[in-house]
Amino acid sequence: MSPAKRHELFARLAAAHPNPRSELVYQTPFELLVAVVLSAQATDVSVNQATTKLYAVANTPQTILALGEEGLKPYIKTIGLYNTKAKNVIALCRRLLDEHGGNVPQDRETLRELPGVGWKTASVVANVAFGQPTIAVDTHIFRIANRTGLAPGNNADTISKQLEKITPPEFVHNAHHWLILHGRYVCKARTPECWRCVIRDLCRYTPKTPRPEPAAADLRGKPIIGKSPAHKRKPRP
């Protein structure tokens, strides 16, 4: 994709969502960090449901560490891989207290040294909490980067570095949010809704998904009227 097309792509996404925000609910960098660690292979909705209850009881490294693994698990057991995540969060809290005075590091490389924190999590926290020019790549962004031709690749971390290099500077800060929102609600995995996509003419994906026929959409999921089931038909006299 040419630089001119890339600029137009982000300009349109920006116009569609002028003030994008993370859909994870948090109040502090630490709450965001824990939420992102918990969000691996889980939805933001499920994470928010868990952290709402957790943060009402413990929302600092000290208070979560005091819960311990077994005390933390009941709050996050509705999230996938909760046993491993509980272990990582407790280790994360201990590391923050021992090495960072209980504060969340602002740079990505230091964040990556924390338990349970990989490139994607570190990129999200550095960008969302501290305004760093990082672009995390999740499954939605991975899909869009390849479908559109924006930043093709086979590895999420490689695509992340490529996006940070090629995204126009004025769009880098919110690029992560714009691409996620577009992938989550428009450029969906199974059936991309190309007919309402604001960047469809810039995208190399073919064939474009057409707008559903109104009649078919209206009838979807509705029972057929006028014919009774065979087992309810009255026998002929």
N, C-alpha and C positions, 0 to 999 in steps of 0.2 A: 504494500500500500504506500502510495506517495506521501510525502510530507504535507502537501496541500489537502489530500483526502483525510489524513489523520487529524489535521487541525479542524476540518469541517465536521468530522465525526464527533470529536469532543465538544465542539461548539454547540452541536445539536443536542447532545446528551445534557449539556449544561443548561440549555434553554428549557429542556423538559423538566429538569430538577435543579432549580437555582440554588437551593440550600439543602443539599443531601446530608443525611445523618446516619450513623450506625443504628441498626435496629436492635442492638443489644442495649439493655438498660443499665446504666452505671452512673456513679456520682464522682468517683475519684479514679486516678490512673490505676491504683491497685484493684479496684472493683472491675475495671475494664480488663486488666491483665488476667484475672481469675476467670472472668466470663469468657474470654477468648480461648483460654486453655480448655475450658469445659465444652466449648462449641465444636471441637473436632468431631466430625461424623455425627453431629447433632444439629437440630434447627435452632435458630435464634429464639423462637417461641418457647421451646422446651427449656432452654438455658435461662431465659427470663423468669419462667415459672419457678425454677429451682433457686435462682439467686435472690428472688424477691423474699423468699422465706429465710434463706441463709443470711443475707445481709441485714435482716432485721435483728439477727442474733449476734452475728460476727461479720465484720467487714474491714478488718485490719489484719496485717500479718500476725500480730500478737494474739488477737482473739480467735482467729481461725486455727492457729497453731495450738492454742489451748484446747480446742475441740479434739484434736488428734484425728487420726484416720477414721477410727470407728465412730467418733462423734460427728465427723463430717459426712460420712456416707449416707445417713438417712435423708440429708438435705438434697443430695445429688443423685439418688438411686434411680430416679426416673430418666436419667441421661445415660446414653450408651457408654460402655467402658468405664463405668463410675468407680470401680475398684482401682484401676490404674490411675484414673484422674485424681482420686482422693490422695493416693500416694504422692503423685507429682505436686499437687497443691500444697500439701503439708511440707514437702521438701523445699518447695518454692518459697514458702513463708519463712522457713528456717534460714534459707540462704539470704533472703532480703534482710532479715534481722542481723545475721552474723556478719555480712559483708557490705551492706548498703544502708545501714542505719534505719531499716524499715521502709526505705524509699524505693520507688521503682526507677531503675536506670532509664535515661532518656535515649541513649543511642542503641541502634539495632544490634551491634556486635556484642555489647554487654548483656543485652536482653537475651540473646541466643544462648548464653552460658547458663541461664537459669533452668532448673528442672522442668521438663514438659513444654519448653518453649523452643519452637523451631523457627525457620525463616519466615513462614507465613505469620505466625503469632507475633513475632518480634516486629515485623513490618506493620501489622495492624496497630499495635500499641504505639510504636514510634510515630506513626502518621496521625492516628486519631487523638491520642492523648497529648502528644508533644509537637504536632505540626511538622514533623519531618517529611521530606520529599520521597517517601517510600510508597510502593504499590504492591500490596499483598495479592497473591493469586489463589483464589479458591476454585471450586469446581465450576462456578458460573463464569468467572473471568477466564479460566482456562478454555472453556467452550467458546466464548465470544472471540478471544484472541485468535483461535484457529478458524472458526467459521468465517469471520469477517476478513481474515488475512491481515489483521492489525499487527499481530506479533505471533506468527505460527511457531509451534514448538511442541516437544514431547514431554517436557519437564516443567513443573510449576515454578520452581525457583529460577530456571533459565528464562522463562517467559517474564517473570517478575523483573529481573535485571534488564531484559530487553525493553519492557514497557517504560521503566524508569529512564532509559536512555533515549527513547524515541518520542515520548509524550511531550508536547509543547509545554514549556515551563509554567505557563499561566494555568494549566489544567492539572498539573501533577498532584496537587494537594487533595483534590476531590475525585481524581480519576478512579480510585479504588471503589468509592461509593457509587459513582455513576455506572460503572461496568457491572457491579454486583446487582444493582437495582434493575438494570436492563436485562441481565441474564435471569434474574429471579422472576420477573413479571412479564417480560416480552419474549426474549430469545430463549425460550424454555427448551429443556433437554429433548423431550420426545417430539413435541410439535411446536416449533418456533412460530410465533404469531406475526409473520412477516407483513401481513396486510396492515398492521398498525404500527410498524417499526419506523422510527424517524430516520434511521440510517440505512434503510433497505437498498437504496440506490448506490450506496458506498460499499456494500457488503458483497463478497464473492460467493456466498452460499447459494446453491441452486439445487433443485428448483425451489423458488420462493413459495411458501405456503399461501394458498389463496384464502380470501375471506370465506368463512362458512356460509353455505346457503341458508337464508333465514328460515325457510320451511323446515329444513333438516334440523336446524338448531332448536326450533320451537318444539319439534316432535321428540327430540332426544330425551329419553328417560320417561316419556309419557305412555300410558297403556293404550293399546289400540281399541278404539271404541266401535261398537257395532257387531262384534263377534263374541259370543260367550264361549268360555272354555269348553272343550269337548266333554269333560266329565260332568259338566253342569247342564248339558243339552237334554231336553226332554225327549224321551223315545217317541218315535212316530206311532200313532194309534194303529 
